[in-house]
């Protein structure tokens, strides 16, 4: 039944499998009030789920102890977006992996197809009144981990006390030119000019402290694979610190890169650890380094 807002709610029935069989015969026996055509339509249009995932194959094997769900209201939702992967979700937050090229939120030029709008549609599939709020951002061409809150007050709590909740932020990047030291910490005051370009300054009233630690992992030719940890979350922090060291991130034309070997900004947020603002649990998320990062810097 569709409500006044055009939303069809779930109407899920659950059935336990008691003996080994295949899906279609099980459904025909279980849904005895439906004919074969109706049951096959449920399969075709993803109204049947096994182990929490929609299934469409009529000969899917079933084993004793399996649970088959039948949604008579609407099809089971399967989130599938090449730019976004859901890493974690509960009643309070959603944690995702964002691909390079996808905006975190809308800007003046792009209103649709950003991480926020994609995830807002995702949470509203199950509840059209659900809300979602951005807790932090990644640059459009930086890939990595993003947190969204499902409650405004929770978002405000995270943003207001970000340095308390967030315990680790690590990135992998590929730089043009090899850093002068194998490992070092960079500290500077960052400010932004009228062209939205961030730079280091000695003006203590204008600048805000940014602290970046880096470690070179491997090099090849003019490129270096660099592991970076930030202890402050200032806009373009890593990009500026690498550039001002004479080692801009590959693909970062804005901050002086001369090459774009991967057709993307070669900066990837691969680790984020934070305290769950409701449960108090320490949450750790880690991603693999993009293959192109390692291939470009793999020693001969």
Secondary structure, 3 states (H helix, E strand, C coil): CECCCCCECCCEEEEECCCCEEHHHHHHHHCCCCCHHHHHHHHHCCCEEECCEECCCCCCEECCCCEEEEECCCCCCCCCECCEEEEEECCCEEEEEECCCCCCCCCCCCCCCCHHHHHHHHHHHHCCCCCCEECCCCCCCCEEEEEEECCHHHHHHHHHCHHHHEEEEEEEEEEECCCCCCEEEEEEEEEECCCCCEEEECCCCCCEEEEEEEEEEEEECCEEEEEEEECCCCCCHHHHHHHHCCCCECCCHHHCCCCCCCCCCCEEEEEEEEECCCCCCEEEEECCCCHHHHHHHCCC
